[in-house]
Amino acid sequence: MQSSKTINDNDVRNIVLSYLMHNCFKETAETFISCTGMKQPADYPVDIDKRKPIYNFALEGNALKAIELTNQLAPELLQENKDLHFDLLSLHFVELVRKRKCTEALVFAQNELTSFGKQDRYVEKLEFCRIAWHF
């Protein structure tokens, strides 16, 4: 049985553009906008230019610098988006373990990650951190 729903080309284009912007592919997004005839979002270049350094710090494993820059550019973001904040803190913990900075990793986990253990949705992720500790 086929679905009677059709996919709107504009919706697909908006999803693709959103993906490109989210992942800071500025030049590709600009080409996509020009090739499709879409209107460029008003805050588009500013958003990508602000996001790119944060994105790069996270990719490089420098989560604390990503957190610091995020707090400078959007002070309320990490308070409002606890999942993102937890993920960045967890990334830092894993980097400390990877670098064999065990004491620093333990202190960091106790100071920064323990409070997340009170919420069920973070328990599984904290278990992953515990597993990373054993490797």
C-alpha positions as CSV (number, residue, x, y, z in Angstrom):
1,M,0.0,0.0,0.0
2,Q,1.5,3.3,-1.1
3,S,1.3,6.4,1.1
4,S,-0.8,9.2,-0.2
5,K,1.7,11.8,1.3
6,T,3.9,13.5,-1.2
7,I,7.3,15.0,-0.4
8,N,7.5,18.7,-1.0
9,D,10.7,19.8,-2.8
10,N,11.0,22.9,-0.7
11,D,10.9,20.8,2.5
12,V,13.7,18.6,1.1
13,R,15.8,21.7,0.2
14,N,15.3,23.2,3.6
15,I,16.4,20.0,5.3
16,V,19.5,19.8,3.1
17,L,20.3,23.5,3.8
18,S,19.8,22.9,7.5
19,Y,22.2,20.0,7.5
20,L,24.8,22.0,5.6
21,M,24.5,24.9,8.0
22,H,24.5,22.7,11.1
23,N,27.7,21.1,10.0
24,C,29.3,24.4,9.0
25,F,29.7,23.7,5.3
26,K,29.5,27.3,4.4
27,E,30.7,27.2,0.8
28,T,28.6,24.1,0.0
29,A,25.6,25.8,1.5
30,E,26.2,28.9,-0.6
31,T,26.5,26.9,-3.8
32,F,23.3,24.9,-2.8
33,I,21.4,28.2,-2.2
34,S,22.5,29.6,-5.5
35,C,21.8,26.4,-7.5
36,T,18.3,25.9,-6.1
37,G,17.3,29.6,-6.2
38,M,16.5,29.5,-2.5
39,K,16.5,32.7,-0.4
40,Q,19.5,32.9,1.9
41,P,18.4,33.0,5.6
42,A,19.0,36.4,7.0
43,D,21.3,35.2,9.8
44,Y,23.0,32.5,7.7
45,P,26.5,33.8,7.3
46,V,26.7,35.1,10.8
47,D,25.5,31.8,12.3
48,I,28.0,29.6,10.4
49,D,30.9,32.0,11.1
50,K,30.1,31.8,14.9
51,R,29.4,28.1,14.9
52,K,32.5,27.0,12.9
53,P,35.1,27.6,15.6
54,I,32.9,25.8,18.2
55,Y,32.4,22.9,15.8
56,N,36.1,22.7,15.1
57,F,37.0,22.7,18.8
58,A,34.6,19.9,19.4
59,L,35.9,17.9,16.5
60,E,39.5,18.4,17.7
61,G,38.5,17.1,21.2
62,N,38.8,20.5,22.9
63,A,35.4,20.4,24.5
64,L,36.3,22.9,27.2
65,K,37.2,25.5,24.6
66,A,34.0,24.7,22.7
67,I,32.0,25.3,25.9
68,E,33.8,28.5,26.7
69,L,33.2,29.9,23.2
70,T,29.6,28.8,23.3
71,N,29.1,30.6,26.6
72,Q,30.6,33.7,25.1
73,L,28.4,33.7,22.0
74,A,25.2,32.3,23.4
75,P,25.3,32.4,27.2
76,E,21.9,30.7,27.7
77,L,22.4,27.9,25.2
78,L,24.1,25.3,27.4
79,Q,21.8,26.0,30.3
80,E,18.8,25.5,28.1
81,N,20.2,22.5,26.2
82,K,21.4,20.2,28.9
83,D,21.9,17.3,26.4
84,L,24.5,19.4,24.5
85,H,26.2,20.5,27.7
86,F,26.4,16.9,28.9
87,D,27.8,15.7,25.5
88,L,30.5,18.3,25.6
89,L,31.5,17.6,29.2
90,S,31.5,13.8,28.4
91,L,33.7,14.5,25.4
92,H,36.2,16.3,27.6
93,F,36.1,13.4,30.1
94,V,36.8,10.8,27.3
95,E,39.7,13.0,26.0
96,L,41.2,13.1,29.5
97,V,40.9,9.3,29.8
98,R,42.4,8.9,26.3
99,K,45.4,11.0,27.3
100,R,45.8,8.8,30.4
101,K,45.2,11.8,32.7
102,C,43.3,9.5,35.1
103,T,43.3,11.7,38.3
104,E,42.2,14.8,36.3
105,A,39.5,12.7,34.6
106,L,38.2,11.4,37.9
107,V,38.1,14.8,39.5
108,F,36.4,16.2,36.4
109,A,33.8,13.5,36.4
110,Q,33.0,14.0,40.1
111,N,32.8,17.8,39.8
112,E,31.0,18.1,36.4
113,L,29.2,14.8,35.5
114,T,27.9,13.5,38.8
115,S,24.9,15.8,38.9
116,F,23.7,14.4,35.6
117,G,23.3,11.0,37.2
118,K,20.2,12.1,39.0
119,Q,18.4,12.1,35.6
120,D,17.5,8.8,34.1
121,R,18.2,9.9,30.5
122,Y,21.9,10.4,31.3
123,V,22.5,7.2,33.3
124,E,23.2,5.1,30.2
125,K,25.6,7.7,28.9
126,L,27.4,7.9,32.2
127,E,27.7,4.1,32.0
128,F,29.6,4.6,28.8
129,C,31.9,7.0,30.5
130,R,32.5,4.4,33.2
131,I,33.3,1.9,30.5
132,A,35.7,4.3,28.9
133,W,37.5,4.7,32.2
134,H,38.3,0.9,32.3
135,F,40.1,1.1,28.9
